[in-house]
Amino acid sequence: MKIAVPDLISPSYFPAAAAVTLGFFACEGIEAELELISPIERAYAAMRDGAVDIVAGSAHSALSAFPRWQGAKLLCAQSQGMYWFLVMRSDIGATRGDLSCVKGRKIGAAPWVGMGLRQLLVASGIDLERDEVTIAPTPGSLGERVNFGVMAARALEERIVDGFWANGMGAEIAVRSGVGTLVLDVRRGDGPSEAFNYTMPTLAATDRLIAENPAAAAGAVRAVVAAQKALIADATRAAEVGRQLFPAEADLITDLVRRDLPYYEPQLSRAFVTGMNRFARAIGIIDVDAPYSSVVAEQLGGPGIEAR
């Protein structure tokens, strides 16, 4: 089983990475391997085309390759809530929660990731055109094997961008080095409350895989849940994964995983699907409210599915 991940150096998709690296897929009888495919829409296109079996990435981005959720379903959550951070250059003088700092600024974000920031800003009263806010990928960040968060922190340090919207690893590197200031952390209450359910890190598979090999799809969910539980029991196991996948940043990952443990739950709630539908319609990537059964692989049952 090939599992596409859009950023390996990140706590965002860490439960899936840990499930492979710590052997929980193997315990399910599944020979699994991780493949870095970036940006996220390229990963979903690879799943649509049969090059990979599962995408461990942002839920809403499945719509880039599966319009109206036709042909794909979410299996479970890796963790709850929209998980990207807004970090601005320290010399701008931004303060936590003050979105006026984005006016007249260039913010680095991957294309489908940036959709979350755009809608969050609109919901907060920022007019991107009037307020001259540019949200765009940083130069060189859209290569197929690029870990965006670390690249974004580097772009901030080099003053290529005024800020970035990216994962926890990129944010932590920028803040700890002193080049960045954290402005928004949606999971922990910053920004409009509805932004929490814009998207979340999930596992997704094609309808074909779920129909033809439901045991493997269910096994993938159990592997991720086992990884979540193992990390909750002992967050220091994250360092073991980090040393194998990204040794240069491995020292940071245990702290980041420990911080995210309260969100390591596999459930795909109906409230989440409702919130994601509202977000997806607002940004124009879907034109209908997709029912829960069209978004989530209910037929699998198990820990990712919310009971009626």
C-alpha positions in Angstrom: 0.0 0.0 0.0 1.4 3.4 -1.0 0.4 6.3 1.1 1.0 9.8 -0.3 1.8 12.5 2.2 2.2 16.2 1.1 4.7 17.1 3.8 6.7 14.6 5.8 8.4 17.1 8.1 5.3 18.0 9.9 3.1 17.1 12.9 0.1 17.5 10.7 0.3 14.1 9.1 2.4 12.5 11.8 -0.1 9.8 12.9 -0.1 8.3 9.4 3.7 8.6 9.2 4.0 7.0 12.7 1.6 4.2 11.8 3.9 3.2 8.9 7.3 3.8 10.6 6.4 2.2 14.0 5.0 -0.9 12.3 1.3 -0.5 13.0 0.4 -1.1 9.3 2.6 -4.2 9.4 0.6 -5.4 12.4 -2.5 -5.3 10.2 -0.8 -7.4 7.6 -0.3 -4.4 5.3 3.0 -3.7 3.7 2.9 0.1 3.6 5.3 2.8 2.4 5.1 6.6 2.5 5.6 8.7 -0.6 6.1 12.5 -0.4 4.0 14.0 -3.1 3.5 17.8 -3.0 1.4 19.9 -3.2 -1.7 18.1 -1.9 -3.6 18.3 -5.1 -0.9 16.4 -6.8 -1.2 13.7 -4.2 -4.9 13.4 -4.7 -4.4 13.2 -8.5 -2.0 10.4 -8.0 -4.6 8.5 -6.0 -7.2 9.2 -8.6 -4.9 7.8 -11.3 -4.0 4.7 -9.3 -0.4 5.6 -8.5 -1.0 5.6 -4.7 -3.6 3.9 -2.6 -4.3 6.4 0.2 -3.7 10.1 0.7 -2.8 11.3 4.2 -3.6 15.0 3.8 -6.1 17.8 4.1 -9.7 16.6 3.8 -11.2 19.4 1.6 -8.4 19.0 -0.9 -9.9 15.7 -2.1 -12.2 17.9 -4.1 -9.3 18.8 -6.3 -9.4 15.4 -8.0 -12.8 14.1 -7.0 -15.5 16.7 -7.7 -18.5 16.5 -5.4 -16.7 13.6 -3.7 -17.4 11.3 -6.6 -15.0 8.4 -6.4 -13.3 9.0 -3.0 -14.2 8.9 0.7 -12.5 9.9 4.0 -11.6 6.9 6.1 -10.7 8.7 9.4 -9.1 11.8 10.9 -5.5 11.9 11.8 -6.3 14.7 14.2 -9.1 17.3 14.7 -9.4 20.8 13.4 -7.7 23.0 10.8 -4.1 22.7 11.6 -2.1 25.5 9.8 -0.5 28.5 11.5 -0.2 32.1 10.3 3.3 33.3 11.1 4.5 36.8 10.2 8.0 38.3 10.1 9.1 39.4 13.5 10.1 42.9 12.4 6.5 43.6 11.3 5.5 43.8 14.9 2.4 41.6 14.6 0.6 40.5 17.7 -1.4 37.3 18.4 -4.8 37.4 16.8 -4.4 40.8 15.1 -5.2 40.2 11.4 -4.6 43.8 10.4 -0.9 42.7 10.0 -1.7 41.0 6.7 -2.7 44.2 5.0 -0.3 45.1 2.1 1.6 41.9 2.8 2.7 38.8 0.8 1.8 35.5 2.5 3.3 32.2 1.4 0.9 29.3 1.2 0.4 26.2 -1.0 -2.6 26.6 -3.4 -5.2 24.4 -1.6 -3.8 25.2 1.8 -4.1 28.9 1.1 -7.8 28.5 0.6 -8.3 28.1 4.3 -6.5 31.3 5.0 -8.4 33.2 2.3 -11.8 32.2 3.8 -10.6 32.8 7.3 -9.6 36.4 6.4 -12.8 37.0 4.6 -14.8 35.8 7.6 -12.7 38.2 9.7 -13.6 41.2 7.6 -10.4 41.4 5.5 -11.0 42.2 1.8 -8.0 40.7 0.0 -8.2 43.1 -3.0 -9.0 46.3 -1.0 -6.4 45.4 1.7 -3.8 44.3 -0.9 -3.2 40.9 0.6 -1.3 38.5 -1.6 -1.5 34.7 -0.9 0.6 32.7 -3.2 3.2 29.8 -3.2 6.8 30.8 -2.4 9.3 30.3 -5.3 10.4 26.8 -5.6 7.8 25.4 -3.1 5.7 23.5 -5.6 8.2 20.8 -6.5 6.8 17.2 -6.1 9.2 16.3 -3.3 9.1 19.6 -1.3 8.3 19.8 2.4 6.4 23.2 2.3 6.6 24.1 6.0 10.3 24.1 6.2 10.6 25.9 2.9 8.2 28.5 4.1 10.2 29.2 7.2 13.3 29.6 5.0 11.5 32.0 2.7 10.5 34.1 5.7 14.1 34.2 7.0 15.2 35.3 3.5 12.4 38.0 3.4 11.0 36.5 0.2 7.6 36.6 2.0 6.2 38.7 4.8 4.5 35.7 6.4 3.3 32.2 5.7 0.4 29.9 6.4 1.8 26.4 6.9 2.1 23.5 9.3 3.4 23.3 12.9 6.9 22.4 12.0 7.4 25.4 9.8 5.8 27.7 12.4 8.0 26.3 15.2 11.2 26.7 13.2 10.4 30.3 12.4 9.3 31.2 15.9 12.2 29.5 17.7 14.7 31.1 15.4 13.3 34.5 16.1 12.4 35.4 12.5 8.7 34.8 12.9 5.8 35.7 15.2 2.8 33.5 15.6 -0.4 35.3 14.7 -3.0 32.6 14.3 -3.5 29.1 15.7 -7.0 28.2 14.8 -7.1 25.0 16.8 -6.4 26.9 20.0 -9.1 29.6 19.5 -7.6 32.2 17.2 -9.8 33.5 14.3 -13.5 32.8 13.7 -14.7 29.7 15.4 -16.2 28.2 12.2 -12.6 28.0 10.8 -11.9 25.0 13.0 -14.1 22.8 10.8 -12.9 24.1 7.4 -10.7 21.0 7.0 -8.6 18.5 9.0 -5.8 16.0 8.3 -7.4 12.8 7.3 -6.9 9.5 5.4 -8.7 9.2 2.1 -9.1 6.4 -0.3 -10.9 5.7 -3.6 -14.3 4.2 -3.7 -12.8 1.4 -5.8 -10.2 0.5 -3.1 -12.9 0.6 -0.4 -15.2 -1.7 -2.4 -12.5 -4.1 -3.6 -10.4 -4.3 -0.5 -12.5 -3.1 2.5 -10.2 -5.1 4.9 -7.2 -3.1 3.8 -9.1 0.2 4.2 -10.3 -0.8 7.6 -6.8 -2.0 8.5 -5.4 1.4 7.6 -7.8 3.1 10.0 -6.9 0.7 12.8 -3.2 1.3 12.1 -3.6 5.1 12.4 -5.7 4.8 15.6 -3.0 2.5 17.1 -0.4 5.1 16.3 -2.5 7.9 17.9 -2.9 5.8 21.0 0.8 4.9 21.1 1.8 8.6 20.9 -0.8 9.6 23.5 0.7 6.9 25.8 4.3 8.0 25.1 5.0 11.1 23.0 8.7 10.5 23.0 8.1 7.7 20.4 7.7 10.6 18.0 11.5 11.1 18.0 12.0 7.6 16.8 9.9 8.4 13.7 11.6 11.7 13.3 15.0 10.2 13.3 14.0 8.0 10.4 12.1 10.5 8.3 13.6 13.9 9.0 16.7 13.6 11.2 17.6 17.3 10.9 14.3 18.3 12.5 13.8 15.3 14.7 14.6 17.1 17.9 11.5 19.3 17.5 8.9 16.7 16.7 8.3 15.3 20.2 7.4 18.8 21.6 5.1 19.4 18.6 3.4 16.0 18.8 2.9 16.4 22.6 1.2 19.8 22.0 -1.2 18.2 19.4 -2.1 15.1 21.4 -5.5 16.5 22.6 -6.5 16.5 18.9 -5.3 13.0 18.0 -8.8 11.6 17.6 -10.0 9.6 14.5 -13.7 10.6 14.4 -15.1 12.3 11.3 -18.1 14.0 12.9 -21.2 15.2 11.1 -20.5 18.7 12.5 -17.2 18.6 10.7 -18.7 17.5 7.4 -21.3 20.3 7.7 -18.5 22.9 8.5 -16.3 21.6 5.6 -19.3 21.8 3.2 -20.0 25.4 4.2 -16.3 26.3 3.7 -16.1 24.4 0.4 -19.1 26.2 -1.0 -17.9 29.6 0.2 -14.6 29.2 -1.7 -16.3 27.6 -4.8 -14.8 24.1 -4.8 -18.2 22.5 -4.5 -21.7 23.6 -5.5 -23.8 21.4 -3.2 -23.8 20.3 0.4 -22.4 16.8 0.1 -24.2 14.4 2.5 -22.2 12.6 5.2 -22.5 9.3 3.3 -20.9 10.9 0.2 -17.9 12.2 2.2 -17.2 9.5 4.8 -16.8 5.7 4.2 -19.6 4.8 6.5 -19.6 1.2 5.3 -16.4 0.5 7.1 -17.8 1.3 10.5 -15.1 1.5 13.1 -13.5 4.4 15.1 -13.5 7.0 12.3 -17.3 6.9 11.8 -19.8 8.9 13.9 -22.8 6.9 14.8 -26.2 8.2 13.7 
